[in-house]
Structures are given as C-alpha cells and as structure tokens.
Amino acid sequence: MKRESDEEAVAGSGQTVLLVDDDAGVLGTVAEVLKTLGYLVIEASNGAIALDCYREHQDEISIVLTDMVMPVMGGVELVQQIRQADSDLPVIMMTGYDFSSCGEEVERFEHFALLNKPVAIYELSRLMDQMLESS
C-alpha cells in the first residue's frame, strides 16, 4: 500500500469487507488499514476460500475487495460467482497487471471498480466510501 501524507483517508462505519488476496503480506497490511479505518474484515487467501466466506457471511458483507490474479480461483471468477447471488454487491478489484488483461470479462460488471496496485490508502478509502454510498 502506498501512503500519501497530503490526502485524507475516508473512514468506514463498521461495514464488513470481504478482502481477498493470495499475497499474505498484502492481505495482512490491507486488512489492518481497513480495520484502522473502521471496517470489519473477513480475510481470504484465494477466490475459492472467499466464495465459501461469502456464502457463510453474505448477509453481513457490504463490499468485496479482491485481487484479480490468484491461484485456485481468480478475482474475475469470484465476482462472477458472487454476482449470481447478489448482482448489486459493490466490488473493487485490485491488480498489478494492465487493466486491458481484464478485457470484456469485467466490462459488464455493475457496481464495480478496478484499482492498480500498489493501492494508495486515501484512493481506496474514497472509492470504497463512494461505492458503499451508492449501493
């Protein structure tokens, strides 16, 4: 995560985030930042685990924050699976890859945003706030 001292992060108000990343360092760091900002966090290390977590906690989850490229099940497939149950759940997909690699698979997603890694805390928090407000 990038730290930007001249921008203010937007705090959450206890919403539950399903956070998915196969990089344990990224997962732990982003989880801590989100908790500091006032979110409750459910962590998963790949899409398959995240899908199980979603099924178990779907009534609690307000937003999904997922990596795009992961082993077992990637972010695109995860979002496709979740959207079968809840087409309005906001999703932010993070990637260190070029967005063009997402292609048409994500163009049809609604309530969806892409962020480049490394993610700036203020940018992530503002986007999350925006998406939660509009959902």
C-alpha positions as CSV (number, residue, x, y, z in Angstrom):
1,M,0.0,0.0,0.0
2,K,1.2,3.5,-0.8
3,R,1.0,6.1,1.9
4,E,0.1,9.6,0.8
5,S,0.5,12.2,3.5
6,D,-1.2,15.0,1.8
7,E,-4.5,13.1,1.2
8,E,-7.0,12.2,3.9
9,A,-8.5,8.7,4.1
10,V,-12.2,8.3,4.5
11,A,-13.3,6.2,7.5
12,G,-15.8,3.5,7.3
13,S,-18.6,2.9,9.8
14,G,-18.4,-0.7,10.7
15,Q,-19.3,-2.2,7.3
16,T,-18.0,-5.7,6.6
17,V,-15.4,-6.1,3.8
18,L,-14.6,-9.4,2.2
19,L,-10.9,-9.0,1.5
20,V,-9.2,-11.4,-0.9
21,D,-5.5,-11.6,-1.9
22,D,-3.1,-14.5,-2.3
23,D,-0.1,-12.4,-1.1
24,A,-0.1,-12.8,2.7
25,G,1.7,-9.5,3.2
26,V,-0.8,-7.5,1.1
27,L,-3.7,-9.3,2.8
28,G,-2.4,-8.5,6.3
29,T,-1.4,-4.9,5.5
30,V,-4.7,-4.0,3.8
31,A,-6.7,-5.8,6.5
32,E,-5.0,-3.7,9.2
33,V,-5.5,-0.5,7.3
34,L,-9.2,-1.3,6.8
35,K,-9.7,-2.1,10.5
36,T,-8.0,1.1,11.4
37,L,-10.4,2.9,9.2
38,G,-13.4,1.4,11.0
39,Y,-14.3,-1.6,8.8
40,L,-14.8,-5.2,9.9
41,V,-12.7,-7.5,7.7
42,I,-13.2,-11.1,6.6
43,E,-9.9,-12.3,5.0
44,A,-9.5,-15.0,2.3
45,S,-6.3,-16.1,0.5
46,N,-7.9,-17.1,-2.8
47,G,-11.3,-16.9,-4.6
48,A,-12.4,-20.4,-3.6
49,I,-12.0,-19.6,0.1
50,A,-13.6,-16.2,-0.4
51,L,-16.6,-17.8,-2.1
52,D,-17.1,-20.0,1.0
53,C,-16.7,-17.0,3.2
54,Y,-19.2,-15.1,1.1
55,R,-21.8,-17.9,1.4
56,E,-21.3,-18.1,5.1
57,H,-21.5,-14.3,5.7
58,Q,-23.4,-12.9,2.7
59,D,-25.9,-11.1,4.8
60,E,-23.1,-9.2,6.6
61,I,-20.8,-8.4,3.7
62,S,-21.2,-4.8,2.3
63,I,-18.3,-4.8,-0.2
64,V,-15.7,-7.1,-1.7
65,L,-12.1,-6.1,-2.2
66,T,-10.3,-8.7,-4.3
67,D,-7.1,-9.3,-6.1
68,M,-7.6,-10.1,-9.8
69,V,-4.9,-12.8,-10.3
70,M,-4.8,-15.6,-7.7
71,P,-4.3,-19.4,-7.8
72,V,-7.3,-21.8,-7.4
73,M,-9.9,-19.1,-8.3
74,G,-9.1,-15.7,-9.5
75,G,-11.0,-12.4,-8.9
76,V,-13.0,-12.4,-12.1
77,E,-14.4,-15.9,-11.5
78,L,-15.1,-15.0,-7.8
79,V,-17.0,-11.9,-8.9
80,Q,-19.0,-13.9,-11.4
81,Q,-19.9,-16.5,-8.7
82,I,-20.9,-13.8,-6.2
83,R,-22.9,-11.9,-8.8
84,Q,-25.1,-14.9,-9.3
85,A,-26.4,-14.4,-5.7
86,D,-26.1,-10.6,-5.4
87,S,-25.8,-8.5,-8.5
88,D,-25.7,-5.3,-6.6
89,L,-22.8,-6.0,-4.1
90,P,-20.0,-3.5,-4.7
91,V,-16.7,-5.0,-5.8
92,I,-13.3,-3.4,-6.1
93,M,-10.7,-5.5,-8.0
94,M,-7.0,-4.7,-7.4
95,T,-4.3,-5.7,-9.8
96,G,-0.7,-5.2,-10.5
97,Y,-1.4,-6.1,-14.2
98,D,-2.5,-3.9,-17.1
99,F,-6.3,-3.4,-16.9
100,S,-6.6,-4.5,-20.5
101,S,-5.9,-8.0,-19.4
102,C,-9.3,-8.0,-17.7
103,G,-11.0,-7.4,-21.0
104,E,-14.7,-8.0,-21.7
105,E,-15.0,-10.2,-18.6
106,V,-15.3,-7.3,-16.3
107,E,-16.8,-4.7,-18.6
108,R,-20.3,-5.9,-17.9
109,F,-20.0,-5.9,-14.1
110,E,-22.0,-3.2,-12.4
111,H,-21.1,-1.6,-9.0
112,F,-17.5,-2.5,-9.9
113,A,-14.2,-0.7,-10.0
114,L,-10.6,-1.5,-10.8
115,L,-7.6,-0.2,-8.8
116,N,-3.9,-0.5,-9.7
117,K,-1.5,-2.0,-7.1
118,P,0.1,-0.6,-5.1
119,V,-3.0,1.0,-3.8
120,A,-3.0,4.4,-2.2
121,I,-4.9,4.3,1.1
122,Y,-6.7,7.5,0.5
123,E,-7.7,6.4,-3.0
124,L,-9.0,3.0,-1.8
125,S,-10.9,4.6,1.2
126,R,-12.6,7.2,-1.0
127,L,-13.6,4.6,-3.7
128,M,-15.0,2.3,-1.0
129,D,-16.9,5.2,0.5
130,Q,-18.3,6.2,-2.9
131,M,-19.4,2.6,-3.8
132,L,-20.9,2.0,-0.4
133,E,-22.9,5.3,-0.6
134,S,-24.3,4.4,-4.0
135,S,-25.3,0.8,-3.2
